Amino acid sequence: MFSTGRHGSAKHSTGSGSGGGGGGRRNRKGEGSGRGSSSTQQDENRPPSPSQLLEDAQAVMRELQAQARLYREKYNMFARETRRLGILLEYYEQESIMMSTSGAVAQAARDGLHLSPHEIRKKIEQFNREKASLQVTFRYFSNASDGMTRLVGAIEDEVARMNQDIQNLRSSLPLHGKYIDYDIKE
């Protein structure tokens, strides 16, 4: 039976019982089992293989794509909330125009309420505080939406750059006589 070792060269293994040959390096010049030997130290100092680089790049890219999906979901939530708050803010703007003291008295009379001018002023003040709070919240969500748009764009740019790096690795590095073909789906 033949197996490919660490560097892709075919080695003959016995396939019998435990301790059959095959994987790993052969001991040279009576070296021990590899613990503390110079070959282990050489392995630790060796740069990562092209296949390991490719796998690492793809893992990072999958992570970036997951983050991009998460940020898109957050962006969509912020965008929906911004639209909702914008509509509510328009309503408050229209109501504030109609809530002059005389307009409020007339509306209260039409609604069958008997409010004093003092009560009406208190309601107008409360309304204006709610409107100011809504404006602050609207600005927050609007700014957050803009920030999320920039963040998603940056992540998508990084994913595109990594896709190109992976394609370059695939096209230039034959790995053990074949190419690793991981399709990364967005």
C-alpha positions as CSV (number, residue, x, y, z in Angstrom):
1,M,0.0,0.0,0.0
2,F,1.3,3.5,-0.8
3,S,0.6,6.7,1.2
4,T,1.8,10.2,0.8
5,G,3.9,11.5,3.6
6,R,4.3,15.1,4.7
7,H,6.0,16.2,1.4
8,G,4.0,14.2,-1.0
9,S,6.5,11.6,-1.8
10,A,5.1,8.0,-2.1
11,K,6.4,5.7,0.6
12,H,5.8,2.0,1.0
13,S,4.0,0.9,4.1
14,T,3.5,-2.5,5.3
15,G,-0.1,-2.0,6.4
16,S,0.3,-4.7,9.1
17,G,-0.5,-4.2,12.7
18,S,0.4,-1.3,14.8
19,G,3.6,0.6,14.0
20,G,3.4,0.0,10.2
21,G,5.5,2.4,8.2
22,G,4.3,5.2,6.0
23,G,3.7,8.5,7.6
24,G,6.3,10.9,8.9
25,R,10.1,11.0,8.4
26,R,12.4,8.1,8.6
27,N,15.0,8.1,11.3
28,R,18.5,8.8,10.0
29,K,21.8,7.7,11.4
30,G,20.3,6.1,14.4
31,E,18.3,9.1,15.6
32,G,15.8,8.5,18.3
33,S,12.0,8.7,18.0
34,G,12.1,12.3,17.1
35,R,11.5,13.8,20.5
36,G,14.1,16.5,21.0
37,S,15.8,15.5,17.8
38,S,17.1,18.1,15.4
39,S,14.5,17.0,12.8
40,T,11.6,18.1,15.1
41,Q,13.3,21.4,15.7
42,Q,13.7,21.8,11.9
43,D,9.9,21.1,11.5
44,E,9.1,23.8,14.0
45,N,11.2,26.4,12.2
46,R,9.9,25.4,8.7
47,P,7.5,27.9,7.2
48,P,4.0,26.7,6.7
49,S,3.3,24.7,3.6
50,P,1.3,26.2,0.7
51,S,-1.6,24.0,1.5
52,Q,-1.6,25.2,5.1
53,L,-1.4,28.8,3.9
54,L,-4.4,28.2,1.6
55,E,-6.4,26.5,4.4
56,D,-5.6,29.4,6.7
57,A,-6.6,32.0,4.2
58,Q,-9.8,30.2,3.5
59,A,-10.6,30.0,7.2
60,V,-10.0,33.7,7.6
61,M,-12.2,34.4,4.6
62,R,-15.0,32.2,6.0
63,E,-14.8,34.2,9.2
64,L,-14.9,37.5,7.4
65,Q,-17.9,36.3,5.4
66,A,-19.7,35.3,8.6
67,Q,-19.0,38.8,10.0
68,A,-20.2,40.5,6.8
69,R,-23.5,38.5,7.1
70,L,-23.9,39.6,10.7
71,Y,-23.1,43.2,9.9
72,R,-25.6,43.1,7.0
73,E,-28.3,41.8,9.3
74,K,-27.5,44.6,11.8
75,Y,-27.4,47.2,9.0
76,N,-30.8,46.0,7.8
77,M,-32.2,46.3,11.4
78,F,-30.8,49.8,11.7
79,A,-32.1,50.8,8.3
80,R,-35.6,49.6,9.1
81,E,-35.5,51.4,12.5
82,T,-34.2,54.6,10.8
83,R,-37.1,54.5,8.3
84,R,-39.6,53.9,11.1
85,L,-38.2,56.7,13.2
86,G,-38.2,59.0,10.2
87,I,-41.9,58.5,9.6
88,L,-42.6,59.0,13.3
89,L,-40.5,62.2,13.3
90,E,-42.4,63.5,10.3
91,Y,-45.6,62.9,12.3
92,Y,-44.2,64.8,15.2
93,E,-43.2,67.7,13.0
94,Q,-46.7,67.9,11.6
95,E,-48.3,67.7,15.0
96,S,-46.0,70.4,16.4
97,I,-47.2,72.8,13.7
98,M,-50.7,72.1,14.7
99,M,-50.1,72.4,18.4
100,S,-49.9,76.1,18.8
101,T,-51.8,77.1,21.9
102,S,-54.9,78.2,19.9
103,G,-54.8,75.2,17.6
104,A,-54.5,72.8,20.6
105,V,-57.4,74.5,22.3
106,A,-59.5,74.2,19.2
107,Q,-58.5,70.5,18.8
108,A,-59.3,69.8,22.5
109,A,-62.7,71.4,22.1
110,R,-63.4,69.3,19.0
111,D,-62.4,66.2,20.9
112,G,-64.8,67.2,23.8
113,L,-61.9,67.9,26.2
114,H,-62.0,70.9,28.4
115,L,-58.3,71.8,29.0
116,S,-57.0,75.0,30.4
117,P,-54.3,76.9,28.5
118,H,-51.9,75.8,31.3
119,E,-52.6,72.1,30.7
120,I,-52.2,72.6,27.0
121,R,-48.8,74.3,27.5
122,K,-47.7,71.3,29.7
123,K,-48.8,68.9,27.0
124,I,-47.0,70.9,24.3
125,E,-43.8,70.9,26.4
126,Q,-44.1,67.1,26.9
127,F,-44.7,66.7,23.2
128,N,-41.6,68.8,22.4
129,R,-39.5,66.7,24.9
130,E,-40.7,63.5,23.2
131,K,-39.9,65.0,19.8
132,A,-36.4,66.0,20.9
133,S,-35.7,62.5,22.3
134,L,-37.0,61.0,19.0
135,Q,-34.6,63.3,17.0
136,V,-31.6,62.1,19.1
137,T,-32.7,58.5,18.6
138,F,-33.1,59.1,14.9
139,R,-29.6,60.6,14.5
140,Y,-28.2,57.6,16.4
141,F,-29.8,55.1,14.1
142,S,-29.0,57.1,11.1
143,N,-25.3,57.4,12.1
144,A,-25.2,53.7,13.0
145,S,-26.7,52.8,9.6
146,D,-24.0,54.8,7.9
147,G,-21.3,53.2,10.0
148,M,-22.6,49.7,9.3
149,T,-22.6,50.5,5.6
150,R,-18.9,51.5,5.7
151,L,-18.0,48.4,7.8
152,V,-19.8,46.0,5.5
153,G,-18.1,47.6,2.5
154,A,-14.7,47.2,4.2
155,I,-15.3,43.6,5.0
156,E,-16.6,42.9,1.5
157,D,-13.4,44.5,0.1
158,E,-11.3,42.3,2.3
159,V,-13.2,39.2,1.2
160,A,-12.7,40.1,-2.4
161,R,-8.9,40.7,-1.8
162,M,-8.6,37.3,0.0
163,N,-10.5,35.6,-2.8
164,Q,-8.0,37.0,-5.2
165,D,-5.1,35.8,-2.9
166,I,-6.6,32.3,-2.8
167,Q,-7.0,32.2,-6.5
168,N,-3.4,33.2,-6.9
169,L,-2.3,30.5,-4.5
170,R,-4.4,27.9,-6.3
171,S,-3.0,28.8,-9.7
172,S,0.6,28.9,-8.7
173,L,1.0,26.1,-6.1
174,P,0.5,22.5,-7.1
175,L,-0.1,20.6,-3.9
176,H,1.0,16.9,-3.9
177,G,0.3,16.6,-7.5
178,K,-3.2,18.1,-7.3
179,Y,-4.8,21.3,-6.3
180,I,-6.9,21.8,-3.2
181,D,-10.2,23.0,-4.4
182,Y,-12.3,24.6,-1.7
183,D,-15.2,26.6,-3.0
184,I,-16.0,29.5,-0.8
185,K,-19.6,30.5,-1.1
186,E,-20.6,34.0,-0.2
